[in-house]
Amino acid sequence: MREVTKVRALLGILAVLVLVAFVAGCGGLLPDQGQVRHEVKKKVEAKKQRAKKEVTDLQKKVDVKRQEVRKKVEAGQEDLKKKVDDLKKKVQVAQEAVEKKVDNVQKDVNDLQKKVNELLKKIDAQQQQHQKERK
């Protein structure tokens, strides 16, 4: 049993030595941490630049859309103003026509009033003449 313990101890030591040798030998295979950091920084910087470019491109698109909307709004406002002006002119023309008709109707009423007054005078004159003839 002692021999088994010795063998196990020797195997443990051998395993540790193999592991140490492996780590020492693979040190050249693993990249330098400074180099890894540098590559990570490069990747992060590249992503940062792409993000900035995307933001800039999106801002340009937003500005273009904003200009398009502004132009459409201005065109709509001009169109609306023109329609309002046209309606104002139509209202003014219609109002003038109504005023002219009212003036004509008032003239006709005045003419009719004069005729009625003349007829009333004639009727009064005839009534007075009839009364004189009866007396």
C-alpha positions in Angstrom: 0.0 0.0 0.0 2.9 2.2 0.6 3.9 1.7 -3.0 0.5 2.8 -4.2 0.7 6.0 -2.2 4.2 6.6 -3.5 2.9 6.1 -7.1 0.0 8.4 -6.5 2.3 11.1 -5.1 4.7 10.7 -8.0 1.8 10.8 -10.5 0.5 14.0 -8.8 4.0 15.6 -9.0 4.3 14.5 -12.6 0.9 16.0 -13.4 1.9 19.3 -11.8 5.1 19.3 -13.7 3.3 18.6 -17.0 0.8 21.3 -16.2 3.6 23.8 -15.5 5.5 22.8 -18.6 2.3 23.1 -20.7 1.5 26.6 -19.3 5.1 27.7 -19.8 5.2 26.2 -23.3 1.8 27.7 -24.3 2.7 31.1 -23.2 3.8 31.9 -26.7 0.5 30.7 -28.1 -1.6 33.0 -25.9 -1.7 36.6 -27.1 -0.2 39.4 -25.0 -2.8 41.1 -22.8 -1.7 44.5 -24.0 -2.2 43.4 -27.6 -5.7 42.1 -26.7 -6.6 45.4 -25.1 -5.3 47.3 -28.1 -7.4 45.2 -30.4 -10.5 45.6 -28.2 -9.9 49.4 -28.1 -9.7 49.4 -31.9 -12.9 47.4 -32.3 -14.7 49.7 -29.8 -13.4 52.8 -31.6 -14.5 51.4 -34.9 -18.0 50.7 -33.5 -18.1 54.1 -32.1 -17.2 55.7 -35.4 -19.9 53.6 -37.2 -22.4 54.7 -34.6 -21.5 58.3 -35.1 -21.8 57.9 -38.8 -25.2 56.3 -38.5 -26.3 59.1 -36.2 -25.0 61.7 -38.7 -26.7 59.9 -41.6 -30.0 59.7 -39.6 -29.8 63.4 -38.7 -29.3 64.2 -42.4 -32.4 62.2 -43.3 -34.4 63.8 -40.5 -33.3 67.3 -41.8 -34.3 66.4 -45.3 -37.7 65.1 -44.1 -38.2 68.2 -42.0 -37.5 70.4 -45.0 -40.0 68.4 -47.1 -42.6 68.7 -44.4 -41.9 72.4 -44.1 -42.3 72.9 -47.8 -45.6 70.9 -47.9 -46.9 73.0 -45.0 -45.9 76.3 -46.7 -47.5 75.1 -49.9 -50.6 74.1 -48.1 -50.8 77.5 -46.3 -50.3 79.4 -49.6 -53.1 77.3 -51.2 -55.4 77.8 -48.2 -54.7 81.6 -48.3 -55.5 81.7 -52.0 -58.7 79.8 -51.4 -59.6 82.2 -48.6 -58.9 85.2 -50.8 -61.0 83.8 -53.6 -63.9 83.2 -51.1 -63.6 86.7 -49.8 -63.9 88.0 -53.4 -66.9 85.9 -54.1 -68.5 87.1 -50.9 -67.8 90.7 -51.7 -69.3 90.2 -55.3 -72.3 88.5 -53.8 -72.7 91.2 -51.2 -72.5 93.9 -53.8 -75.1 92.1 -55.9 -77.4 91.8 -52.9 -77.0 95.5 -52.1 -77.8 96.4 -55.7 -80.9 94.2 -55.6 -81.9 95.8 -52.2 -81.4 99.3 -53.8 -83.6 98.3 -56.8 -86.3 96.9 -54.5 -86.2 100.0 -52.4 -86.5 102.2 -55.5 -89.5 100.0 -56.6 -91.0 100.4 -53.2 -90.5 104.2 -53.3 -92.1 104.3 -56.8 -95.0 102.3 -55.6 -95.4 104.5 -52.6 -95.6 107.6 -54.8 -98.2 105.9 -57.0 -100.2 104.9 -54.0 -100.0 108.5 -52.7 -101.1 109.9 -56.0 -104.0 107.4 -56.1 -105.0 108.4 -52.6 -104.9 112.1 -53.6 -107.1 111.3 -56.6 -109.5 109.3 -54.4 -109.6 112.2 -51.9 -110.3 114.6 -54.7 -113.0 112.4 -56.1 -114.6 112.0 -52.7 -114.5 115.8 -52.2 -116.0 116.3 -55.6 -118.8 113.8 -54.9 -119.5 115.5 -51.6 -119.8 118.9 -53.3 -122.1 117.5 -56.0 -124.4 116.0 -53.3 -124.7 119.3 -51.5 
